[in-house]
Amino acid sequence: MVPDDYLDGMTAEDHGRRWARLLAQGDNLALTFVVEEAGRVVGFAMGGAEREGDPRFQGELYAIYLLQEAQRRGHGRALVEAVADALVRRGVTSMLVWVLRDNLAARAFYERMGGVFLREHDLDFGAGFRVREVSYGWDDVRGGLAQRC
Ligand SMILES: CC(C)(COP(=O)(O)OP(=O)(O)OC[C@H]1O[C@@H](n2cnc3c(N)ncnc32)[C@H](O)[C@@H]1OP(=O)(O)O)[C@@H](O)C(=O)NCCC(=O)NCCS
């Protein structure tokens, strides 16, 4: 879904520096969550204000990633709910997320979490390529996302 060249160029050092800068901005810290297993971070999620001026959704889930071996154990749900709760505590009650159109696993997850399909767009990844993304939205995240059946 993302060109190999780009992925091969990613380094832990670069991203470590980027995260350190991001988390030093105090407001981001309150909207970033990690999940640990046996004292090791196995996933994270980050959210904040919606970034494109959407008239309907004020909050956004910017990113959520779990190591493959930590997936499908409820951590994703807990992380999204933690971000949504943090937004609500700041008075933001709606949220959207953008995901690669071809990331069918993540799309199934957002649908399971009660996200409603919104629209598609092209995103300039800023590294010489474009990706097709789709968005999902939650109009009201007060009281949690989709309830378990
Ligand atoms: C997508 C991701 C965050 C989901 O987190 P997770 O911990 O695996 O999901 P959970 O175990 O919390 O699942 C929550 C619900 O979604 C469902 N679900 C999760 N992944 C699913 C999938 N691939 N297909 C169908 N349903 C899925 C679960 O069955 C569960 O339903 P339940 O509560 O009724 O049992 C995680 O798999 C991940 O990090 N993937 C790689 C990175 C990525 O694609 N991030 C999204 C970028 S926008």
The ligand as an SDF file (V2000), in Angstrom:
LIG
                    3D

 48 50  0  0  0  0  0  0  0  0999 V2000
   -6.4050   -1.9590   13.0100 C   0  0  0  0  0  0  0  0  0  0  0  0
   -5.9240   -2.2280   14.4500 C   0  0  0  0  0  0  0  0  0  0  0  0
   -5.6310   -0.9020   15.1410 C   0  0  0  0  0  0  0  0  0  0  0  0
   -7.0550   -2.9680   15.2000 C   0  0  0  0  0  0  0  0  0  0  0  0
   -6.6480   -3.2090   16.5380 O   0  0  0  0  0  0  0  0  0  0  0  0
   -6.8400   -4.6400   17.2250 P   0  0  0  0  0  0  0  0  0  0  0  0
   -6.3110   -4.5940   18.5890 O   0  0  0  0  0  0  0  0  0  0  0  0
   -6.2810   -5.6640   16.2890 O   0  0  0  0  0  0  0  0  0  0  0  0
   -8.4250   -4.7810   17.2400 O   0  0  0  0  0  0  0  0  0  0  0  0
   -9.3100   -5.2700   18.5160 P   0  0  0  0  0  0  0  0  0  0  0  0
   -8.8030   -6.6000   18.9530 O   0  0  0  0  0  0  0  0  0  0  0  0
   -9.3930   -4.1880   19.5180 O   0  0  0  0  0  0  0  0  0  0  0  0
  -10.7000   -5.4660   17.7930 O   0  0  0  0  0  0  0  0  0  0  0  0
  -11.8680   -4.6780   18.0810 C   0  0  0  0  0  0  0  0  0  0  0  0
  -13.0020   -5.2370   17.2680 C   0  0  0  0  0  0  0  0  0  0  0  0
  -12.7090   -5.0750   15.8590 O   0  0  0  0  0  0  0  0  0  0  0  0
  -12.7400   -6.3500   15.2170 C   0  0  0  0  0  0  0  0  0  0  0  0
  -11.6380   -6.4180   14.2410 N   0  0  0  0  0  0  0  0  0  0  0  0
  -10.3490   -6.0870   14.4420 C   0  0  0  0  0  0  0  0  0  0  0  0
   -9.6310   -6.3120   13.3230 N   0  0  0  0  0  0  0  0  0  0  0  0
  -10.5070   -6.8310   12.4250 C   0  0  0  0  0  0  0  0  0  0  0  0
  -10.3660   -7.3030   11.1100 C   0  0  0  0  0  0  0  0  0  0  0  0
   -9.1760   -7.3010   10.4790 N   0  0  0  0  0  0  0  0  0  0  0  0
  -11.4600   -7.7810   10.4670 N   0  0  0  0  0  0  0  0  0  0  0  0
  -12.6690   -7.8040   11.0790 C   0  0  0  0  0  0  0  0  0  0  0  0
  -12.8680   -7.3670   12.3610 N   0  0  0  0  0  0  0  0  0  0  0  0
  -11.7890   -6.8900   13.0130 C   0  0  0  0  0  0  0  0  0  0  0  0
  -12.4870   -7.3580   16.3100 C   0  0  0  0  0  0  0  0  0  0  0  0
  -13.0220   -8.6290   15.9720 O   0  0  0  0  0  0  0  0  0  0  0  0
  -13.1690   -6.7330   17.5000 C   0  0  0  0  0  0  0  0  0  0  0  0
  -14.5500   -7.0000   17.4700 O   0  0  0  0  0  0  0  0  0  0  0  0
  -15.2700   -7.4550   18.8580 P   0  0  0  0  0  0  0  0  0  0  0  0
  -14.9700   -6.3640   19.8490 O   0  0  0  0  0  0  0  0  0  0  0  0
  -16.6760   -7.5550   18.4730 O   0  0  0  0  0  0  0  0  0  0  0  0
  -14.6380   -8.7340   19.2340 O   0  0  0  0  0  0  0  0  0  0  0  0
   -4.6530   -3.1240   14.4770 C   0  0  0  0  0  0  0  0  0  0  0  0
   -4.9410   -4.3610   13.8870 O   0  0  0  0  0  0  0  0  0  0  0  0
   -3.4390   -2.5150   13.7990 C   0  0  0  0  0  0  0  0  0  0  0  0
   -2.6600   -1.8240   14.4290 O   0  0  0  0  0  0  0  0  0  0  0  0
   -3.2300   -2.7780   12.4990 N   0  0  0  0  0  0  0  0  0  0  0  0
   -2.0370   -2.3590   11.7840 C   0  0  0  0  0  0  0  0  0  0  0  0
   -1.9130   -0.8570   11.6540 C   0  0  0  0  0  0  0  0  0  0  0  0
   -3.0880   -0.2110   10.9870 C   0  0  0  0  0  0  0  0  0  0  0  0
   -3.5890   -0.6720    9.9550 O   0  0  0  0  0  0  0  0  0  0  0  0
   -3.5400    0.9070   11.5780 N   0  0  0  0  0  0  0  0  0  0  0  0
   -4.6280    1.7000   11.0590 C   0  0  0  0  0  0  0  0  0  0  0  0
   -4.0590    2.8330   10.3170 C   0  0  0  0  0  0  0  0  0  0  0  0
   -5.3420    4.0140    9.8980 S   0  0  0  0  0  0  0  0  0  0  0  0
  1  2  1  0
  2  3  1  0
  2  4  1  0
  2 36  1  0
  4  5  1  0
  5  6  1  0
  6  7  2  0
  6  8  1  0
  6  9  1  0
  9 10  1  0
 10 11  2  0
 10 12  1  0
 10 13  1  0
 13 14  1  0
 14 15  1  0
 15 16  1  0
 15 30  1  0
 16 17  1  0
 17 18  1  0
 17 28  1  0
 18 19  1  0
 18 27  1  0
 19 20  2  0
 20 21  1  0
 21 22  1  0
 21 27  2  0
 22 23  1  0
 22 24  2  0
 24 25  1  0
 25 26  2  0
 26 27  1  0
 28 29  1  0
 28 30  1  0
 30 31  1  0
 31 32  1  0
 32 33  2  0
 32 34  1  0
 32 35  1  0
 36 37  1  0
 36 38  1  0
 38 39  2  0
 38 40  1  0
 40 41  1  0
 41 42  1  0
 42 43  1  0
 43 44  2  0
 43 45  1  0
 45 46  1  0
 46 47  1  0
 47 48  1  0
M  END
$$$$
